[in-house]
Amino acid sequence: MLAAMSKMREEIRQQPEALERTLRAEVRRIERFRRRLEKRRPRLVALAARGTSDNAAQFGRYLLEITTGIPVSLAAPSIFSLYRAKVDLSDALVVAISQSGESTDTNLVLERAREQGALTVGITNESRGALAALAEHVFLVRAGKERSVAATKTYTGQLLVLYLLAYALGARIRLDDLARLPEWTQAALDLEPAIAASAGRYRFMRETVVVGRGLNYANAFEFALKLMETCYVVAERFSSADFLHGPIAMVEAAFPVFMFAPGGVTWPAMRETLEKLRHLKAETLLITDSGNREARRQEGRCVTIPARLSRRGTVPEELYTPIPYIIPAQLFAACLAQEKGLDPDRPRTLTKVTRTL
């Protein structure tokens, strides 16, 4: 039996509709922006964000560099807000990402960039927020009001808008493929009963590691963040390469490790990591899909999304996995919080809008 409903789980379930709504509403705007960028291709892209939105920006960095070849920088807002440094962004596309649109320091990055004549974009869920008023071009995450402190549907909405931004910059991303993301997300949501049933096994987990690579590296950060803020679990996050360069030394028997394991170019490195973890007798749980048959045959626990997301013919093969892959992770964090007797909607010391300088 599923645990009593939290707002977090309710909002996780709303993601297929939110994605469909966002794509339908923003595609015309992105087509106009694409024509604008054909006349003025930026020399670089700078992404400014905090918290969950910063994890989305991490995904954007990989996506844009892989699919467009344009260098991408993750802006450090304190350079602008605390050090008041003058950074030349005049030929850049500067993108601020914020659920609420009220993040003071990321808005300051956008303000300074616009003063320099940079092309500015805001990605937000709030059409009336400060970010929407600051940015020259605004793309809305049409997720509806997000009431749980832990962001879920706004994160996947931000990833979708970043796919659209990559498309506008000339990436070989098909809108028909993006239109299937709600369907693939629903396939991941259908795993909720099994995920809820498995969460009890981890009820006493105090620390863990989440491993991802490439386009799913950002998901490792986001899954770890959800475990920290809703379950109070100390969750480190690594790429498989960095993990093997030292942190794997802390792993011992029964140590829990969560891994994002799509097919494609990142799988061999993940498989190597998995083999080392098996030798250490770690407790591993893989998130994968039916397109990666080899991952499904590995020893240990495996959450398999019943859809072929690791698809040959797309470049890279795991191009469309990040949004569906984060769904089981979100569900797991929400269910584990309730197994621990915690309220995932109201993590201690946190509020929905955080303003920092």
N, C-alpha and C positions, 0 to 999 in steps of 0.2 A: 504494500500500500504506500502511495506517495505521501510525503509529509505535508502538513498544512501549507497552504499557499502563502508565499511571501510576495511582496511587490516586485522584488528582484526576479523571481521565477516568472511572474506574470509578464514582466517586461521582456524577459528572454524569449518568451513565447510569441511576442508581438513582432519579432524581427522580420519574418518573411513579408508581412504586410508593410512594415516600415521601409524595407528595401525596395519593394515594388513601387511604393508611393514616391520615394526619393528619385528613383530612376525615371519614372513617368514625368515628374514635375521638372526635373533639372536637365533632361536631355536636350531640349531646344536651346536652353541657355548655354550649355556646354558647346553645342554646335556653333553658336555665334562667337563664343570665346575662341574656339578652334580657328575660325577664320581670322580673328584678330591676331592670334599667335603666328599664323602663317606669314604675316607682314612684319612681325617683330618677335623673332625667336630669341628667348633669353639666353645669356651666356652661362648662367647658373640659376639654380633654384635654392632658396633658403626657406626652411620650414621652422616655424616658431610655435611651441605648444608646451603644456605642462600636464603631468599626471597621465591619465588614460589617453588624452589627446596626444601626448608626447609619444606614447607607444604607437598610436596611429601614424604619427609623423615618421617614426622609425620604419614602419612598413612602407610609407611613401618614399623614403629615401631609396630603399632597395628596388621598389617597383619602378620608379622614374629612371634611376640609373641603368637598370637592366634593360628596360624597354625603349628608352629614348636616347641614352648615351649622354645626357646632360648631367654635369656634376651637381650634386645636391649636398647642401650643408644643413645640419640641424643647428639652428641659431641658439646661442646661450643667452637667454634674456637678461641675465645679470650684467653682461657686458654693456648693455644699453642702460639698464636701470640703476645699477650700483656704481659701475666704473665710468659711466657716461662716455664710453669710447666712441669715436667716430669711425664707423665701418662703412666702406664704400659699397653701397648696394644699388648704385644708379642703373646698372645694366642687368639687374637680377629680377627674377620673378619671386616675390616674397609672399609666402602663404602662412597665415596665422590660422591655427586650428583650435577651437574651443567649444565645448558643449554649451556653456552658458553665454559665451561672448563677453564675459566680464572679467577675464583674467588680466589683471592690470599690466603685468610685465610683458606678456605676449602682445597685448594691444600697443604697448609703447614701441616694440620692435616695428610693428606695422606703421605706426605714426611716423617714426624716423625714416623708414624706407620711402614712404610716400613723399616726405619733404624733399628727398633726394631725387625724386622723379622715377623711382622704381615702379614696376607694374605690381599692384597689390591685389591679393585674393584673401577673402575670409571664408572659412568653412565652419559653420555653426548651426546649432539646432534652434537658435533664438533669433527670429527675424527682427526683433525690436531691441536686441542687445547692443552694447557699445561697439562690438566688433563689426556688426553689420553696417553701422554708421560710418566706421573708419575706412573700410576696404573699398577699393574702386570696383571690384567685382565680388559678388557674394554668391556662394552656393550653399543652399540650405539642406541640412540633414532633416528630412521630414519624419522624424521619429515620434512626434507627439511629446507631450510632457513626460519627462523622466522623473519619477518620484523617489525611487530608491537611490540612496547615496552612491551605491556602487553602479557605475556606468556600464551598460551592456548594449542596448540598442543604439545608443549614440556612437559607440565605438565602431560597430559594424557599418553604420551609416557613413561615418567618416572614411572608412576603408573604401566603400563604394564610390564616394565622391573623389577619392584619390585615383581610383581606376578611371573615372571620367576625366580627371585632370591629365592623366597620362595619355588618354585617347586624344585630348585636345592638343597635346604636345607632339602628336604624331606616332604614338605607340601603336603597334599592331594588335590592338584590342578590339574585339568585335562586340558591338552593342547587343547582338543576338545572344552572345555568351553571357554578358552581364545580366540579360533578362532572365537567365536560368538560375541566377544566384538565389532568388527566393525559394525556388523548388529544391535546390540542394540544401539550403538552410533548413527547410522543413524536414528533409530526410534526416538531418542531424538531430533535430528536435524530437523526432520519433524515438530516439534512443533514451529519452528521459526516464522511463520506468527502470531500465537496466542501470542507468547511472545512479539513480536514487538508491537502488538496492545495494550498489557496490560502495556507496559513500561510508556506510557504517564500518567497513573494514579499516578506514583511516581515521576513525573517531579520535584516537589518541595521538595522532600525528602532531609533532611540535615543530619539525623542520623538514625541508625537502629541497629538491632541485628541479627546475624545469629547463628542458633542453630543446632548442629549435635552431634552425639555420636558414639562411636566405630569406625568402619571403615570409617564412613562419618564425623568424627570429623575434619579430615584434610580438607575436602571440605568446612566446615564452615570457616576455616581460609582462604582458597583460594578464596571463594566467597567474603568474607569481603575485602580481599586484592584487588580484581578486582574492587569492588565498591569504595574503597579508591583511587586507583591510576588512574582510568579512569573517575569516576563520582564525585570525591572529596566529597564523603559522609563519615561521621564519622561512621565506621562500627565496632562494637564490635563483638567478636565471643566467644561462650561458648559451652561446653557440656551441655546437659539438666540438669545434676546433679548440675554442678557449677552454672548454671543460677538460679536455685531455691534456692541456698544457699546465695543469697544476691542481685545480679544484677537485678532480676525481679522487685525490688522495684522502679526502674526508669521508668517502663512501665506505661503509662496512656492511656486513650482512643485515638484511631487512631494511636498509636505508631506502626511503621512497624516492623514486625518480620518475618524473613525467616527461614524455617525449612526443614531439610532433613529427610524424614520420610519413610524409607523402612520398610518392614515387618521384623519379627524376634525378637531377644531378646531386641533390643533397642526400639522397638515400644511402649511397655507399658509406659516407662519413657517419651517418646515424647508425647504420648497421655495425660499423666498427665500434662505435661507442657502446652499443647494446651488447656486443660480445664481451667487452671488458667488464661491463656491469654484471653480466651473467656470471662471469668468472668470480666476481666479488660477492655473488649471491645477494645483490641488491633487489629490492622490490620495484619492478618496473611496470609502468602502464603506458602503452602507446596509443596515440590518437592517429588514425589513418583512414583510408577509404578503400572501397572495393577495387580500385585501380592498382593498388600496390599489394599484389598477392604475396610477395615475399615477406612483407611486414606481417601479414596475417598469419603466416606460418611460424613466426618466431615464438620462442618460449616466453611465458609471462602473460600478463593481461593485456588485452587489446580492445580498444573501442573503435569499431569499424563503421564508418558512415556508409550506409547502403546506397552508394552512388559512385560512379566512376569519375572522380575528380582529378586524379593524376592522369592527364589525358595526352596521349601522343598526338602531335599535330599542333599543340599550342607551344609557344616559346616564351618562357620555359614550361616544362611539362606540368609543373605544380602551380601554374599561374593563378588558377581560380580556387585554390584550396584554402587560403587564409580565413575567409569569412565563415564557411561551413565548419572549419576546424576549431574555431574558438567557441562554438556553441557547446560542445560537450564539456569544455573547460569551464565555461560560465555556469552550466548546470551543476557540475561537480562542486564548484565553490559554494553555490547557493545551498545545495543539499547537505554538504559537509558542515556548513555553518549551523544548519538546523539540527543535524546530528549532535553537534557540540552544545546545543541549547542556546545558540546565539541568534541575534536578530540581524540578518544580512542587510536589511534596509536601513539600519541605524547603527553603523559601526561607532564604537566609542571614540570621542574626541574629533570626529569628522563632521563636516557639513557639506551640503551639495555644491555650493559655490565657494571656492577658495581664492582669495586675492593675495598675491605675493608681489614683492618688489625685489 
